[in-house]
Amino acid sequence: MAGTVAASGRPEPVHSPAEIAAAWRRERPGTPTGSIEIVTPIWWLGQLFADDRGRALREAGIDAATLDLLSVIRRSGRPYTLTTRELARRTLVTAGAISQRVARAEREGLVRRAPGTTGRRTVLVSLTDEGHALIERSVDTVLGREALLVGGLSADERASLIALLDKLMADVRRRTVHEG
C-alpha cells in the first residue's frame, strides 16, 4: 500500500500512529509502545511545520538563522540592541555561531556592531532600518502562516494543548538532563 505525497514533496505516512503501535504489539509483545501515539505525531507535525516554515521564510526572503537573530533583537524592545553574550543566551546557540550570524547580517546591512560600554570585549548588536523592516515583514509572514496552521483548534483546545506541551517539555527536559 503506497502513501500519497504531500505538497512538501514528503511522502504521507501509510499507517497511523495507532496502527504502528498495534503492529509493534503484535510483532513484539511486551515492547513499550505507549509513546508511539504521542511522539510520532509530534515528529510528523515537526516536519510539517518545518517544511511550511521553510516555504514561508523563502517567501519572506530570509533564512532561519537570520530570522532567529533579528527576532531576538526586535523582541528585546527599543533601542533594539543586545550584547553578543545576550544574543547567545537567548538563541541557545554558541558564541561562535552568534558571531558568524552577526557578521553575515552586518554584511547584509541588517545589523550594526559597536563596542559596548561595560568592557573591552562587550559588543553591542543593533538592528539597522533595513533589518527592522525585514523582520517586521518576515514575522508577519511566518507567524501569520503558523496561525493559519493551528487555526483549526478552538481557544480552549489551544490553551489545553499549550498546557500539555509545557508539561511534557518540562518533564522531557528533566529526564534528559538527569538521565542523558
WOFEN-V708777 format. One line per field, one symbol per residue. ss: DSSP state (2 for helix, 1 for strand, 0 for the rest). phi: phi as a letter, one per 40 degrees, with the letter a starting at -180 (. if undefined). A space follows every 10 residues. Layout:
# WOFEN-V708777
ss: ???
phi: ???
This chain:
# WOFEN-V708777
ss: 0000100000 1000002222 2222222000 0000022222 2222222222 2222222222 0002222222 2222200000 1112222222 2000222222 2222222000 1111100000 0011111022 2222222222 2222222220 0000222222 2222222222 2222222220
phi: .cccbcdcgc ccccbcdccc cccccccbdg ccbccdcbcc cccccdcccc cccdcccccc gaccccdccc ccccccgdcf bbcccccccc cgbcdcccdc ccdcccdcgc bbbaccccic ccbcbbccdc cccccccccc cccccccccc ccccdccccc cdcccdccdc ccdcccccbc
